[in-house]
Amino acid sequence: MTTTSAEPGTPLDDATLVGRARDGDVRAYEQLVLRYQGPMFRLAVKMLAHRGDAEDVVQEVFLNAWRKLDQLGEDAAFVGWLYRATTNRCLNAIRARRPQADVDLDAAESPRTDLQPERAAQVSGQLAALNEALAQLTPEQRACWLLREVHGRSYEEIGEVVGANATAVRGRIARARAQLAEVMKPWR
């Protein structure tokens, strides 16, 4: 069976798509990739500060997820599984690159172009400062902060992703917030 929709135009939930993909439905897996490649890429590019590395990580994560789909215990756990795999691959890439590479400011999403030039320059400067500040965080703090503030994950979900309890996650996020607030003071 290759149908990926119950009714025309009705999107299927993740668990249904995962179940179908596990049964060999490539189109169902393609729907999952289309649904989650954007969030995984944004997480990876912010963690790695390099577009090419982020693309490689996301591609590896989705290929590996396809190969190991039968090892996923619960179909509904797919998204958390993706976040965990993406975060871990990014942390491994960061550890492997020591010494730290320069931040690629072009890897950030560009500021809105419909703003006036002065405002666009200010937004661009703020993004550059934020990217530099993120690069100064430990990889674990950066992962926790991004998962919470950018991707809206709960402390428990983040703990599962990074392999820490919720209290440790809260501490990492608090330290990251304090450090980022200090660095971003001039932009207030």
N, C-alpha and C positions, 0 to 999 in steps of 0.2 A: 504494500500500500504506500503510495507516495503523496496522498493528500495531506495538506498541513493545516486545514481549516475545517471547523465543524460546519459552518455556514459561510457562504461567500462573504468576504469582508470582515468576518469576525476573527480577531487574532486569538490564538490559543495561548493558554498560560504556560509558564516555563516548565512545570512538571509534565504536562502533556507532551510538549515538544521534546523534552529530555527522554521520556519514555519511548517516543517514536524514533528518536535518533538512536537510542540504545538498540532498537529493533532493526537498525540499518537504514532508516529514512534519512538520506543525505539532505533532502530539502528542509526537513525539520531542524537539522543541525545548522544549516545555513541561516534559518530564521533566528536561531539563538546567537549566532555570530553577528548577524546584522544588528540584533537588539543590544548586544553587550560589548562590541568591539570599541565603540566610542568611549564609554566610561572606563574601560580597561586601558585604552590608549592615553586618556587624559591623566589617569593615575600614574601610568608608567612614565610619561613625558615629564610630569612634575617631579617624580622621584629621581629620575635619571638626568634631567636637564639636557637631554639629547634626543632629538627626534628619531634619528636612525636606530639608536639603541632601543628606544621605546617600541618602534615598529617591530624590531626583531623579537623583543620580549613577548609582545602581544601575539605575534604569529606563532611563536613556540608554545605559548600557553594554550592557544586554541587547537593547535595540532596535537599537543599532548593530551588535552582534555578529550578530543575525539578518540584517540587511541585508548584512553583509560576510562571511557565513559561507563563501561561495565563494572568498574571498581567503585563508582559512586553509590553510596549506601542508600540515600534518599533522593529521588528525582527533584524534590523541592529544594534541596541543598545546593543546587548547581551554581547559583550566583555567588554564594559564600565561598564555594570551592574555587571559582574563577578569581575572586578577590584575593584569596589566600595564595593561589598559584602565581598570580601577577605580582603581588607584594614580595613573595619569597624570591622569585626570579630577579626582581629589581634589587633586592637586598644583596643577593649573590653577585649581581653585576657590579654593584657599588663596591663591595668588598674586593672583587677581583681587579678593579681598576686602580687601586692605590698606587701612587698618590692621586689625590682628587683632581679631576679634570676641571678646566674652566667652565663656568656656566654658559650655556649657549642661549643667549637671550632671544634668538630668533625661534627657538623651540616653543616659546610661550605662544598662547593664542594671541593674535594681534588685537590691539585695541580697536574699538569701533571706529569706522572711518567716516561715519555720518556726523561726528562731532566737529566743532570748530577746531582749527589747528592748535590753538593754545591749550584747549582742553585735551585734545588727542595727545599732545606732547606730555601733558601732566599725567594722563592715564598711562602712557607708555613708560614714563619714569617710575610711576608707582609699581607697575608690573615688573620692571627691571629690579627695583629695590626688593620687592617681595621674592622674586626668584633668587636673588643673591642671599636674602635672609633665609630662605628655605634650604639653600645649599649649605648654610652654616649649621643647621640642625644635624643631630646624629641621624643616620639612616632610619633607625627605629622611631625616633620622634617624628621625623618627616612622614613616615608611613602612617603612623597613628593620626597625626594632625590632618593629613590629606584625606584619609578614610573617614574621619569625623566631619571636618569642615567643608570639604569639597564633595564627598560622596554620601554624606549623611548617614553613615553606618552607626549602629549603637555601640556602646562600650563593650558589650558582650560579643557582638559580631567581630569587632576589631580584635578583641582578645583571642578569638578563635583563629583569626587570620594571622596574627603575629606570634601566636603561641605564648600569650601572657594572660594573667587574670585581669579582671576589669579594674581593680585598684591600680595595678601597674600601668594599665592603659591610661587611666585618668591622670596619673602622675606624669607620664610622658607628654600627654596633651597639655597639661598645665605648664610644664617647663617649656614646651614649644611655644605656647601662647605668650608666655612672659617674655621669652627671647624675641619673638616676632614683634610684640608690642614695643619693646625697647628699640629695635632696629627701625621700626616704621614710625616712630615718634615725629620725625621731621615732616612726615606727609599728612599729619592731622590738620 
